[in-house]
Amino acid sequence: MVNTAVVEAEVLEEKMPESPWHNENVRQIEDLLREATKSLTNAVVFRDLFFRFGGKQYAPDLAIVIGKTPPLESIGLVYRVPEDGDAPAAIIEVAVSPKSLGEALSEKAAFYAAMGVKDYLVVEAIPSLPLRIWYCKLSEGEEMKQVREATLESLGIKVWIDGQKLRMADRNGYEILALREALERERQRREELERRVAELEQRLKGQI
């Protein structure tokens, strides 16, 4: 992997700080993605890494590369396609403003299509507005469309909107939960079981 100090310094100047709202939305999706890709061989989830191709570069919020990648410790701030490894199989962008949504649906979509990305998902998370998702199969030349659910075929993951949350399921239809949410659901189930046991004990005492 070849990343000079000059190139990395230029990248740092280009990278803009992100809002807490944007970071929180990306983090929630990243947690789901990392759980969803655990069973995929040679799958690596990258966040905010610059991908360079054809003289241009963008840093998608989340990119999943399946196949050839350099060792993580050798990756700098720029991942060059195809010199450093394969193009991402899927990319997810989170748009929290009309401007960022427009960029994600236009110039970024065109760049990712040229780079060879298969599945492209844009999560529209503009504050105070309903959550929406946009999706297309870039590898098949599809145009971005607003959808209620989509299947990222390269990952075998189904995504859909549940209120103001993005949900995911695997190829077999089992819902994928981030570790924190899985633990919280388990805690709620345990509390509900304890409540029912306590109610049953009270009824039995009353009968006696």
PyMOL commands that set and color helices and strands:
alter all, ss='L'
color gray80, all
select helices_A, chain A and resi 5-14+20-36+72-74+98-105+107-115+138-140+179-207
alter helices_A, ss='H'
color red, helices_A
select strands_A, chain A and resi 43-47+50-53+56-58+62-66+78-80+90-95+119-124+132-137+145-147+149-152+157-162+165-169+175-176
alter strands_A, ss='S'
color yellow, strands_A
deselect
rebuild
show_as cartoon
